[in-house]
Amino acid sequence: MKQYLVGGAVRDLILGRKNNDKDYVIVGSNVDEMISLGFKSVGKSFPVFIHPQKKSEFALARSEKKSGEKHFDFECFTENVSLEEDLKRRDLTINAIAYDEKSDTYIDPFGGLLDIEKKILRPVSEAFCEDALRLLRAARFRAELGGEWKFDDKLKEYALKTKKELEYISKERIYKESKRAIQCKKPSLFFSSLLELNILDVVFPWIYELTKVEHNNDYHLEGTVFNHVMMAVDLCEDENAKWAVLFHDVGKYQAFLEDGNFYRHYDIKILQNVFKKIQKTLSLSYEEFEISKFFALNHHNLQNIFKNTMRVSKIAALLFKIKDKKRLESILEATLADLNGRVGKSDNLAFSKEQISYMWRLLKEADYEVDHKTMSVEQIKSTITHKQISILKEFIKSSKLS
């Protein structure tokens, strides 16, 4: 039996990228022999084992044949399967290179080394079409590797051929792949790649619709709302902020259809309808969903806090709705990205992110001296409002901003 390092670990070794996730393929063995050598069997659909010391994954070389419509509907064969047959079932040529650690040699039957040199993302074979999620992976690889990487024409052809099948992929699988893309330094490359492959309208219809809405005024000269959102999402580091920015303008298309402009895009009825669709087709976490929805509803007024163009009572009321510091930080980062992710006039900001965080802390830590037993609801609201106004006015005065 022989073992070879395969997959992303080989690709990243060639590219000089860090990757601690090592997978091996075993040629010329079987399940009984692997278990006799002390490997622990963990595979359900096909034979995968954990090395007793290294804890890396080892899989028997296998070939596959699609047996149904779902992504897991495959027949798996491991008897007398060669290394080349195993590599042929993989998605992209850059992921179909094996490395023999003992002899320090690469086994590259499908030209992955040359594709890495030329920065080309190319399918290994037509088997690429057997799982439509591979299209999202190709877009995510481009987001990870950089915009200088190009899609091979064959990949674009397979995208058109497989596009319809994307409608049947579970929201959990789409979310998992999208989340990895969101974690990239430039998530915009993922979404622009989906657009280039002509599949953005199936996977993220709410984002695709933004390509149809023009964004040309003194403060927005990006061309379309999609371009603005892509510029803004790349300015975020916090993951929750990225999701919030990605979805903050999703109401603009519907508002444009209804009104001929998008100024009512943060209307609660419009956004509720869009976010219901998002929730049904993308399994965002509770926190990601809540922050995104809150930001979509309130991003205009959050900008006004930074610009100090709202009444103090409204500033206090909006900040007080934000329940914890971590959520606040995500929301403020998203707001600054929204303000800066554009081409056009810049706004004069009266407050910094740190100052707004301090305001929020003052409001949250204040003693409002209310008695729930003796005071009516209106009295309690009035007491809290007056206290909050007093707190913020004092802060503004002390900051010499009034």
N, C-alpha and C positions, 0 to 999 in steps of 0.2 A: 504493500500500500504506500501511496505517496500523498503528502499534504501540500497544499498551496494556499497562500494568502490571497484573498479575492475581494472584489467589491470596492467600496469607498475607501478602505484603508490603503489599497494599492494606488488608486487614483490620487489620493492626498499625499502619499509618499512621493510620487512623481512630481506633484505640484509644490511640494515643500510645505504642505498644510498639516496642522496638528490633527490627529485622529487616534483616539485611544480605543475605538470600537473595532476590534479585529475579528474578522470572520475567516474561517478556513474551509476549504473543500477537500474531501478525502476521495482519492481515486483508487479503485482496486480493493475495496473492503466491503463489509456487510454489517448488518445490525448486530449479529451475534459476536463477531470479532471485536467490534467497538466496545460492547458491554464487557467482554472478557478482559479488555485492556484497561478497564476502570472508568470509562466514559459514562456519564449519566445521561440517559435518554430524556429529552424534553420536548421533542417535536410531536405535534399532533397530526398535521397534514402530511408531513414528510419527515424523514429521519434527520433529526438535529440532536447534537450531543454537546455536553459541557465537559471540557477538559478537567480532569481531577485536580491538577495543580494550577494551570494557567487561568482557568475559569473562562477561557475564550470559547466561542461557538465553533463547532466543527459539524459540517453537514456532508453526508454522502453525495457524491456527484449524482446529479439527477437530470432527467429530461421530463418534459411535461406535455400533456395534451389537453386542450380545453374540452370540457365535457358538459358545460352548461352556460347559462347567461351570467351568473354571479361571478365575482372576482375570485372566489375560492373554489369554483367548480372546475377543478383540474384533476386529471389522472397523473399520478407521479410514478416514474420508473427509475430504479436505481441499479438494476442489474446490468453489468457490463457497459456502463455509461462512461464515455471518455471525458476528459477535461474540456475539450472543445465543444462537445455537446452540452455540457453544463454551462459554459460561458455563453453559448448561443441563445439561451432562454432569457438572458438579462436584457435590461432596457436600452442603455446607451453604450456605445463602444468604449467610452472612457471608464465605464464601470464593468467592462468585460475583459479586463486584463488580469492575469494571474501572476503571482510572484513566488518563485522558489527560493525560500530564505537560505537553504543550504548551499545552493550553487550561485546565489545572487543573480538570478536571471529572470527576465520577464517572458511570459508566454502570452502572445498578442495576436490571435488568429484573425481578428476583425479590424485591425488598424486603429486601435484606440490610442496608441502612443503618438501617431501622426496627427490624430484629431486633437489631442491635448496640445501638441506643438502649434497647430493651426487655430486652436480655440474654436472648435466646431462641436456642436451637440448633434450627434447622429445616431439613429436607431441601429441596433445590431441586426435586426431582421424584421419581417412583417409580424412576428410574434409580439412585437411592441403593441400592436392593436388589441391584444387579448385582454388588456386591463387599461381602461381609459384613464385611470388615475395617473398613469405614467406621463400623461401630458402635463399634469400639474407638477409632477416631479421634475420634468425637463425645465419648466418655467422656474421652479424653485432653485434648481442647480444654477441656472443663469443668474439668479439674484444673489446666490452665494459666491459665484465665481467672478462676476463682473459683466458690465454691459458690452465689453469688447468681444465676448463670446457670441457666436452666431448659430442660428438654427440651420441645419441641413435641409435642403428642399424636400427630402424624403420625409423628414419629421413633419413638415408643414402639410405634406400630402396625407400622412397618417392622421394628422389632427382633423382634417376635413372628413376623413373616412370614419373616424371614431367619435366625432363630436356628439352625435345623438346619444351615445351610450353614457355620456357624462350625466345625463338626466337621471340615471338609475343608480348612481353611486350614492352611498349613504352619507348623510350629513356629518357623521362622525369621522369618516375617512377624509372628506374634503376639509373639515376643520383641522384635523391633525396635520395635513400637508400644508395648509394655509398658515397655521400657527408657526411652523418651522420657517416659512417664508417671511412672516411678520418679524421674526427674530433677527432677520438679516439686517445688515447695516443700511441697505437701500431696498426696502420692501417694494418701492415703485417698480423695480425691475421685474418683479414677479407679475404684477398686474399689467404692465406694459407688454410683457411677454405673452400673457394670455390674450391680450388684444391683438398682438401680432399673429398669433396662431389662430385667430378668429374663433376663440372659444370663451372669451370673457362674458359674452351675453348669456351663456348657459350656466356658467359657474357662479358669477357674481352679476346678475342682471341689474341690480341697484347701482353698481359701480359703472357698468357699461352705459346705462342711461345718461350718466353725467357727461359722456363724450358727445351727446347731442345738444347740450345746453351751453350756449356761448357765455363767456365770462370776460367781456371787454368793456371796462369803464375805467375811470381815473385810478381806481384802487386795485383793479384786477385786469391785467393785460396778458393773461396766460393763454387766452384763446378759448379754452373750455373749462368747465368746472372740474372735469377729470384731471386736467393738467395741474390745476391748483391743489387738488387733494393729493396728487402724487408728490408735488413739491413739499407740501406740508408734512406728509407722513414720513418723509425721509429726514425731517428735522427732529423727530422724536427718538429718544432712547428708551423711555419707559414703555413696556409692552402694552399696558392698558391705555396709555395715551395714544399709541399707534392705532389700536382698534377704534378708539373714540374719533380720531381724526379721519380715519378711513370712512366712517359712516356719518360724519357730522353734516354733510350736505346732501344726504340721500333724498331729502324732501324736495329738492330743487326741481327735479324733472316733473313730478306730479304737480307742483305749484305752477310751473311754467305751462303745463297742459291746461290747467284750470283757469289761470289768470293772464296768460301771455307774458308773464314775468315770474321770477322766482322769489320775490320779496317775502312771500308768506311760507317760505320753506320750513320754518320751525313751528308751524301750526301743529298743535297737538293731534288733531284728527288725521292730518296727512302723515305725520310721523308714526302714529300708532299703527296705521295700515301697513306702512313699509316695514316697520320693525317686527310685525307679526309674520310677514313673509320671510324676513331674515331668520327669525327664530325657528321657523319650520324647516329651513334648508341649510342651516349652519349651526352646529352645536356649540355656540359660545358658552363659556362659563358664566355663572350668575354675575360675577363681578364685572367681567368684560361687557356683558349685555347691559347691565344697569348703568355703568359709567358711560358707555356709548350712547345710550338713550338719553341720559341726563344731559350730556354734552350737546347732542343734536338739538334738544329742546332749548338749551340755554346758552349756546356758544356766543350768540350776538351780545347778550347782556354780560357775559363773562368778559368779553372784549371791552365793554363799557366800564367795567370795574377797573381794568388796567388804565383806561383813558380818563377815569373819574368824571364820567359824563352822565351818571345816574344819581338819583336822590339817595341820600345816605340810608334812608329806611329800606330802599330796594336792594342796596348793596348788602346790608346786614341780613335781610331776609334770604337772599340767594346764597350767601356764604354759609348761613346757619343751616341750610338744607344739606350741606355736605357732611356726612356722618363721621369720617375719620381722616387722619392726617395723610395716610397713604393715598386715599382716594383724592383728596385735595391736591396733592402733588401731581398726580396723573392728570387731573383736570386742568391745572394751571399750565403744565407743560404742553398739553394739547392746545390750549388757548394761544400761547405764544407761537406755537408752530402754525396755527391757523392765521395769526397776524403776520407772520414773517414768510410764510410759504406762498409767495405771490410776486408778480411783477407790477410795479405801479407806485403810487404815492405811499409813503410810510406814515403811520399814525404817530402822534406824540403821546407817549405813555407817561401817565402821572405817577403810577405806582410800579414797583418792581415785584417780581414773584415773591421775594422774601418779605416784602412789606405786606402783601396780601395774606401770606401765610400767618404773619404776626397778627393781623386783624382777625383772622379766623380763630386763632388761639385765644385772643382777648374775648371774643364773643362766646366761645365754648367754655371758658373757665370762669366767666362772670357769675356772681351771685345775684340772681334776679329777685330774690326775696318775695316769692309768691306763696300764698297759702291756698292749696287746692281744696281745703275743707270750707273755707269761708269766702273765697273769691269766686266770682262767676268766670266762665270761659272768656268772655269779652274783657273782663278786668285783668285776667292773667295775660291775655294777648297784648293789651294796652301797656301793662307794666313792662313786659319783656321788650316791646317795641321801643318804648321811651328809653329804657336802659341801653339798648343796643345803639340807638341814635346818639346818645350821650357818649358812649364808649368810642364810637367811630369819629365823632366830631372832635373829641379830645385828642385822639390819635392824629387826625389830619392837622389839627392846630399845632401839635407838638412837632409834626413833621414839616411844618411850614409849607403846607400844600394848599391851604385854604386861601 
